[in-house]
Amino acid sequence: MVHSAFDSFELLNGCPTKIEAIESYGSKLLLGCSDGSLRIYGPESSVSDRSLPSVQTPELRKEPYVLERTVNGFSKRPMVSMEVLGSRELLLSLSESIAFHRLPNLETIAVITKAKGANVYSWDDRRGFLCFARQKRVSIFRHDGGRGFVEVKEFGVPDTVKSMSWCGENICLGIRREYVILNSTNGALSDVFPSGRIAPPLVVSLPSGELLLGKVLTHLCS
């Protein structure tokens, strides 16, 4: 008997531009597109309500979604990723740099200029800490309430960070073909294990607080 871990269903198709990043906000879908636009889709049954909801509203619905609103020029470059920070009513977006937008009106309240060129980030919602990587540097910022972000630390690492996630008060990094733990106090690195020779390292944070680390196992049979 085969166990299905996930169900799949189509919410929308035919988006006119390439989708680079996607996030949900209540029952809405936020799509960051290759032309720098942010497209907001909602359930077809509630098409008359075009306002962004509170995150306490129902989650995604298993029905067709339709375009409600397009915010042209939301980012100067194609979106890399974005994340709704529900407890703070903010949208975090990574494009040419990292920006924070107030929800639901999408007002830009802060731009981390030092994050220009960053390729990956991780947000610790409990403490309001942001870490991001650019080139061979890892930076840590703290949300100081309102519109303020304060730089806490910056550390050098051996190579470009391909994936990262907070691990308690430290940070798990995917570098080269291995995983390491970065001590966020002194910058010391501790080896975890290799990710394999084929796929790049992938660190995924789970709701339980645990981390899921990708590893490729290869077997040769004769």
C-alpha positions, 0 to 999 in steps of 0.5 A: 500500500502506497501512502500519499504524504501530500495532496495536490490541486491546481489553484491557477494557471496561465500567469502571463509572467514567470513566477519567481516566488510565492507566498500565501496570506490568509486566503490570498496568493502573492506571486513575485514575478520575473518582471518585478511585479507582485500579483495578488490572486484570490478565490474565485468565490470571493472575487468581489473582496479585493482587499488583502486579508488579515492572516487570521482569515481562512487559509487557501481554498481548493477552488480556482484562483483569479487575479485581483490586483497587480502591483507593477514595479514592486521590485526592481529585479526579479523576486528571489523569495518572500515570506509573510511574517504573520505575528508582525503583519509584515511581508519580507521580500528578497530581490536586489536587497531585502525589504519589509512591507507593511501588510495589508497595504504593502507600504515599504517600511524598511530596506536593508541596504547591506543585503544588496546582492544577498542570495538567501536569508532566514527569519527567526520570528520569535526573536525578530532576528534576520540573517542573510548571506551574500558572497562569503559573508553572513550578516545578522540583524534584529528588528528593533520595533516599528521601522527599525532594524539594527545590525548585530553581527557579521561573520566570514564563511569559507564559501558561498552559502546556498541554504540557511536556517536558524537553529535555536540561537545559531544558524545552520548553513549549507556550504559547498556540499556540506552542512555546518552550524555557525555560532551566532555569538563568535562565528565558530563553525561546526561540521554536521555532515556532507550533503552528497555530491549531486544536489546542492545542500538544502536546509528547511525549517519545520514548524516543530522547530526541527530542521530538514537537511537534504542528503543524496545517497548513491548506491552502485550495484553489480 
